[in-house]
Amino acid sequence: MTVLNCIAVDDEPLALGLACSFIEKTPFLNLVGRYSSGVEALQGLHEHPGGVDLIFLDIQMPDLNGMELARTLDRGQPGTGPRIIFTTAFNQYALDGYRVDALDYLVKPFNYEEFLRAATKARAYAERGQSVAAPVPAPAAAEEEFLFLKVEYQLVKVALSDILYVEGLKDYVKVHLHSAPRPLLSLMSLKSIEEKLPARRFMRIHRSFIVALDKIESVRRLTVQIGPATIAVSDQYKEAFLQFLSRWT
């Protein structure tokens, strides 16, 4: 049986005690540390030679909050650091949790059944051979971080992190960027650019739109807000999008 080394981080003593008790009663979890602040946790992570696989992490904490700690631990390469399950009384952080590649999101007060469901997801992730304790080879930078678009009579290198969303217009696509006021217009189909974009970072939500998941600012009535743009989720793509949202709601 896969056993995950865990730490719990929460500035509320009762909440910290509850998380630790849940960890200790779960056979496949091994509690190796408990911390009342993000700063203490950051220091403690360097004291475990066996490594830490999973962090149960509160968000609202002084000095270094949970989201800031998660960004400090940002793996850059998915699967090469401790996985994070956020524990918080506030559900407005769901999309932020996605942006730091958190595994799950527990809203306080949560019971053991909810805790066990999230912990079981972490174990399943590890047993698929993606345990954070084992480094994963980084993909080639050109494949992972950039794509090249034919714009007018030249190839333009575009960072994936700069893309807000892609709009399909018959034989053309408009690639809307964070760094530019006007989109890039490229002679290609939306399907062909969809095949070039990593599915873990981009999702087609409409016949005419692909969005960068980490650029979504809010979701309301099956529309997403990215900057000034409001984009509807069409029926054809609704199920996949709702499955994505269910991870954080």
C-alpha positions in Angstrom: 0.0 0.0 0.0 1.3 3.4 -0.9 1.9 5.6 2.1 2.1 9.4 1.7 4.2 11.5 4.1 2.0 14.5 5.1 2.2 17.8 6.9 -0.7 19.9 8.1 -0.5 23.7 8.2 -3.1 25.9 9.9 -2.9 28.9 12.3 -6.1 27.8 14.1 -5.2 25.3 16.8 -8.6 23.4 16.6 -8.5 23.2 12.8 -4.9 22.0 12.9 -5.7 19.4 15.5 -8.6 18.1 13.5 -6.6 17.8 10.3 -3.8 16.0 12.2 -6.3 13.6 13.8 -7.8 12.8 10.4 -4.3 12.2 9.0 -3.4 9.9 11.9 -6.6 7.8 11.5 -6.0 7.2 7.8 -3.8 4.1 7.2 -2.2 5.4 4.0 -1.2 8.8 5.4 1.9 9.4 7.6 2.0 12.6 9.6 5.5 14.0 9.6 4.9 17.5 10.7 2.3 20.0 11.9 2.8 23.8 11.6 0.8 26.9 12.7 2.2 29.2 10.0 3.3 29.2 6.4 6.8 30.3 7.5 7.2 27.4 9.9 6.0 25.0 7.2 8.4 26.3 4.7 11.3 25.8 7.1 10.0 22.4 8.1 9.8 21.1 4.5 13.6 21.2 4.4 13.9 19.0 7.6 12.3 15.8 6.2 15.0 13.8 4.3 12.3 11.3 3.2 10.4 14.1 1.5 6.8 15.3 1.9 4.3 14.0 -0.5 1.2 15.9 0.6 0.3 19.2 2.4 -3.0 19.9 4.0 -2.8 23.7 3.8 -4.9 26.5 5.2 -5.1 29.7 3.1 -5.9 32.5 5.5 -2.8 32.8 7.7 -0.7 35.8 8.7 2.8 36.5 7.4 2.9 33.9 4.6 -0.6 32.7 3.7 -1.4 29.3 2.1 -1.6 30.6 -1.5 1.7 32.4 -1.2 3.3 29.3 0.3 1.9 27.3 -2.6 3.4 29.7 -5.1 6.7 29.5 -3.3 6.6 25.8 -3.7 5.3 26.1 -7.3 6.7 23.1 -9.1 6.9 24.7 -12.5 7.1 21.1 -13.8 3.8 19.4 -12.8 4.3 16.5 -10.4 7.7 17.5 -9.1 6.8 18.8 -5.6 4.5 18.1 -2.7 0.8 18.0 -3.7 -1.5 20.4 -2.0 -5.0 20.0 -0.6 -6.3 23.4 0.6 -8.4 23.6 3.7 -10.2 26.9 4.1 -13.5 28.5 5.2 -13.7 30.5 2.0 -14.6 29.0 -1.3 -13.7 32.0 -3.5 -10.2 30.7 -3.8 -11.2 27.8 -6.0 -9.7 29.1 -9.3 -6.6 30.4 -7.5 -6.2 26.8 -6.3 -6.2 25.6 -9.8 -3.5 28.1 -10.8 -1.1 26.7 -8.3 -2.0 23.1 -9.4 -3.6 22.1 -6.1 -5.0 18.6 -6.0 -8.2 19.3 -4.1 -10.0 21.9 -2.0 -11.8 21.2 1.4 -14.1 23.9 2.7 -14.3 24.1 6.5 -15.9 22.7 8.4 -15.3 19.4 6.6 -15.9 15.9 8.0 -13.8 12.8 7.8 -15.7 11.5 4.8 -14.8 14.6 2.8 -11.2 14.5 4.1 -10.9 10.8 3.1 -12.2 11.5 -0.4 -9.5 14.1 -1.0 -6.8 11.9 0.6 -7.8 9.0 -1.6 -7.5 11.2 -4.7 -3.9 12.0 -3.6 -3.1 8.3 -3.1 -4.6 7.4 -6.5 -2.4 10.2 -8.0 0.7 8.7 -6.4 -0.2 5.1 -7.4 -0.5 6.2 -11.0 3.2 6.7 -10.9 3.0 10.4 -10.6 4.0 10.7 -7.0 5.6 14.0 -6.2 8.4 12.3 -4.3 9.9 11.1 -7.6 11.1 13.8 -10.0 9.5 13.8 -13.5 11.6 14.7 -16.5 10.9 18.2 -17.7 9.4 18.5 -21.2 11.3 20.3 -23.9 10.8 24.0 -23.4 9.8 24.6 -27.0 7.0 22.0 -26.7 5.8 23.0 -23.3 6.1 26.8 -23.2 5.8 28.2 -26.7 4.1 27.7 -30.0 4.8 29.3 -33.4 2.1 31.1 -35.3 2.1 32.1 -38.9 1.3 35.8 -38.8 1.2 37.6 -42.2 4.5 36.4 -43.7 6.5 35.3 -40.7 6.5 32.9 -37.8 5.9 34.5 -34.5 6.9 32.8 -31.2 4.2 33.0 -28.6 4.6 32.1 -25.0 1.7 29.9 -23.8 1.6 31.8 -20.5 0.8 35.0 -22.5 -2.3 33.5 -24.1 -5.7 34.6 -22.7 -8.0 32.8 -25.2 -8.2 31.8 -28.8 -11.1 32.8 -31.1 -11.9 30.8 -34.2 -13.1 32.7 -37.4 -13.6 30.3 -40.3 -10.1 29.7 -41.6 -8.4 32.0 -39.2 -7.8 32.2 -35.5 -7.4 35.3 -33.3 -5.0 34.7 -30.4 -5.7 37.2 -27.6 -2.6 37.9 -25.5 -2.1 39.4 -22.1 0.9 41.5 -23.4 -0.7 43.0 -26.5 -3.8 45.1 -27.0 -4.6 43.5 -30.3 -4.9 39.8 -31.0 -2.6 38.0 -33.4 -4.4 36.8 -36.6 -3.1 33.5 -38.0 -4.2 31.4 -41.0 -5.1 28.1 -39.3 -8.2 26.3 -37.9 -9.2 26.3 -34.3 -8.9 22.6 -34.2 -5.3 22.7 -35.4 -4.3 25.1 -32.7 -6.2 23.1 -30.1 -4.0 20.1 -30.9 -0.9 22.2 -30.2 -2.1 23.5 -26.8 -1.6 21.4 -23.7 -4.9 20.1 -22.4 -3.9 20.6 -18.8 -3.7 24.4 -19.4 -6.3 25.1 -22.1 -9.9 24.0 -22.7 -12.2 24.4 -25.6 -15.5 25.7 -24.1 -17.3 26.7 -27.3 -17.2 25.9 -31.0 -15.3 29.2 -31.5 -13.3 29.6 -28.3 -10.4 28.0 -26.4 -9.6 29.5 -23.1 -6.5 29.5 -20.9 -7.7 27.9 -17.6 -5.4 29.9 -15.4 -6.6 33.2 -16.9 -10.3 32.6 -16.0 -11.2 35.3 -13.4 -14.8 34.2 -12.7 -17.5 31.9 -13.8 -21.2 32.8 -13.7 -24.1 31.0 -15.3 -21.9 29.0 -17.7 -20.0 32.1 -18.9 -16.4 32.7 -18.1 -14.8 36.1 -17.6 -11.2 36.7 -18.9 -10.3 40.3 -18.7 -13.0 42.3 -20.5 -14.2 39.3 -22.5 -17.2 37.3 -21.4 -17.3 33.9 -23.2 -20.2 31.5 -23.1 -19.7 27.7 -22.5 -21.8 26.0 -25.2 -23.8 22.8 -24.6 -21.3 20.7 -26.6 -18.5 21.5 -24.1 -20.6 22.0 -20.9 -20.0 18.5 -19.4 -16.2 18.7 -19.6 -16.2 22.2 -18.3 -18.4 21.3 -15.3 -16.1 18.4 -14.5 -13.2 20.8 -14.4 -15.2 23.1 -12.1 -16.3 20.3 -9.8 -12.7 19.9 -8.7 -12.9 23.3 -7.0 -16.5 23.7 -6.0 
